[in-house]
Amino acid sequence: MRKLLLVALVTVGAGLSPALAQRHVKHISAWGAHMGRSEQGTYYELSYYSLLTDRLGIRLSGLREAGNLGKKAGDYAAYQGRVLLAPQLFQIGEVIYVHLLLGAGGHYERTNQGGTRELAPNGTKPQRFSFGPQAGAEADVFLGNRLSLVATGTKGYQIDQSSIDQWPGYLSAGVRYHFR
């Protein structure tokens, strides 16, 4: 009985530890789903990640953010598309990979959701489009050859006077499925 229990524990343990595979080789891609918190609300994000070389990737993503700005502009919804270059900063073994994120994003927002006012309190229109640069970092923790947990943090600047946040920040956690 003890031998059977030992074999079961070793088998389960081997299945949970990441296999030592080439995680960062050219043309590996990944789909990700992330959930996070912005400085004003919460958001959901879908991302596509592709390695251009073994140390440089590109990350394309779309997110939907929602929250409440209180008396400033009421409930809001925002949609954003981002294009980020992701050079590898460092790695720890074949398990953890950390990337710098540099790029830009376009942002469409609607404030005063469900309200009757034509203009937001600060005189801006309730629907706006803005864009700007973004920077951040991202860490992948591999659970196996195909699956990783992802932690992401980014900070940006909105050039066209966003009424939600001029310097938006985002923190998220998610999962990624890697494929060739």
C-alpha positions in Angstrom: 0.0 0.0 0.0 2.8 2.4 0.8 4.5 1.7 -2.5 1.3 2.4 -4.4 0.8 5.7 -2.5 4.5 6.7 -3.2 4.1 5.9 -6.9 0.8 7.9 -7.0 2.5 10.9 -5.3 5.5 10.8 -7.6 3.2 10.5 -10.7 1.1 13.4 -9.6 4.1 15.5 -8.7 5.8 14.8 -12.1 2.6 15.9 -13.8 2.4 19.2 -11.9 6.0 20.2 -12.4 6.8 21.9 -15.7 8.6 19.8 -18.2 11.9 21.4 -19.4 10.9 22.3 -22.9 12.0 25.2 -25.2 9.4 27.7 -24.1 10.8 30.7 -26.0 11.5 29.7 -29.6 10.6 31.7 -32.7 7.0 31.4 -33.8 5.5 30.1 -30.6 2.1 31.8 -30.0 -0.3 32.0 -27.1 -3.9 33.0 -26.4 -4.6 34.5 -23.0 -7.6 35.5 -20.8 -7.0 38.0 -18.1 -9.0 39.6 -15.4 -7.9 42.6 -13.5 -8.3 45.9 -11.7 -7.7 49.3 -13.1 -7.3 52.4 -11.0 -11.0 53.2 -11.5 -12.7 49.9 -12.1 -12.4 46.3 -13.2 -11.6 44.8 -16.6 -11.5 41.7 -18.7 -8.9 41.2 -21.4 -8.2 38.7 -24.2 -4.7 38.7 -25.6 -2.7 37.1 -28.4 1.1 36.7 -27.9 3.6 35.7 -30.6 7.4 35.4 -30.3 9.2 37.2 -33.2 12.6 35.9 -32.0 13.5 33.7 -29.0 13.8 36.9 -26.8 11.3 39.3 -28.4 7.5 39.0 -28.7 4.5 41.1 -29.7 1.3 41.2 -27.6 -2.0 42.2 -29.1 -5.0 42.6 -26.8 -8.5 43.9 -26.4 -10.0 44.8 -23.0 -13.3 46.0 -21.6 -13.3 48.0 -18.4 -16.3 49.1 -16.3 -16.7 51.0 -13.1 -18.2 54.0 -11.4 -16.6 57.5 -11.2 -19.1 58.7 -8.6 -20.4 62.2 -9.0 -17.6 63.0 -11.5 -19.3 61.1 -14.4 -21.3 58.2 -13.1 -21.0 54.7 -14.5 -18.6 54.2 -17.3 -17.6 51.5 -19.9 -14.3 51.6 -21.8 -12.9 49.5 -24.6 -9.2 49.4 -25.5 -7.0 47.8 -28.1 -3.3 47.5 -27.3 -0.2 46.6 -29.3 2.9 46.0 -27.1 6.4 44.8 -27.9 7.6 42.4 -25.2 11.4 42.0 -25.0 12.5 39.4 -22.4 14.1 40.9 -19.3 15.1 37.7 -17.6 14.1 34.1 -16.9 14.3 31.8 -13.9 15.0 28.3 -15.2 12.4 27.1 -17.6 9.5 28.1 -15.4 9.4 31.9 -15.0 9.8 34.4 -17.9 9.6 38.1 -17.3 9.0 40.6 -20.2 9.0 44.3 -20.5 6.0 45.7 -22.3 6.3 48.8 -24.5 3.7 50.1 -27.0 0.5 52.0 -27.4 -3.2 51.7 -27.0 -6.4 53.2 -28.4 -9.2 53.8 -25.9 -13.0 54.4 -26.5 -15.0 55.4 -23.4 -18.6 56.1 -22.5 -19.4 57.9 -19.2 -22.7 58.7 -17.6 -24.1 55.3 -18.5 -27.9 55.2 -17.9 -27.9 59.0 -17.2 -29.9 61.7 -19.0 -27.4 64.5 -19.2 -26.0 65.4 -22.6 -22.5 66.4 -21.3 -20.4 65.1 -18.5 -19.9 67.5 -15.5 -16.5 68.6 -16.7 -18.0 69.7 -20.1 -16.6 66.9 -22.2 -18.8 64.7 -24.3 -20.0 61.4 -22.8 -18.3 59.4 -25.6 -14.6 59.9 -26.4 -11.8 58.2 -28.2 -8.2 58.7 -26.9 -4.9 57.0 -27.4 -1.4 57.0 -25.9 1.7 55.1 -25.0 1.9 52.3 -22.5 4.6 50.5 -20.6 4.7 47.7 -18.1 5.9 44.2 -17.2 4.5 40.7 -17.5 5.5 37.4 -15.9 4.6 33.9 -17.2 4.8 31.1 -14.7 4.6 27.8 -16.7 2.6 24.9 -15.3 3.5 22.6 -18.2 4.5 22.9 -21.8 1.2 24.5 -23.0 -0.2 26.3 -19.9 1.0 29.3 -17.9 -0.2 31.7 -15.3 0.3 35.3 -16.2 0.7 38.4 -14.0 0.6 41.8 -15.8 1.0 45.4 -14.8 0.9 48.4 -17.2 0.8 52.1 -16.9 -0.2 54.5 -19.7 -0.8 58.1 -20.7 -4.0 59.2 -22.6 -3.1 62.0 -25.0 -6.6 63.2 -25.7 -7.9 64.0 -22.2 -9.7 60.9 -21.0 -12.3 61.7 -18.4 -11.8 58.3 -16.7 -8.1 58.6 -16.0 -5.3 60.6 -17.7 -2.6 58.1 -16.4 -4.5 54.7 -16.4 -2.9 51.8 -14.6 -3.8 48.1 -15.0 -3.0 45.0 -12.9 -4.2 41.6 -13.9 -3.8 37.9 -13.5 -4.7 35.3 -16.1 -3.9 32.1 -18.0 -2.3 31.5 -21.3 -2.4 28.6 -23.7 0.8 28.3 -25.8 0.9 26.6 -29.2 2.9 26.4 -32.4 
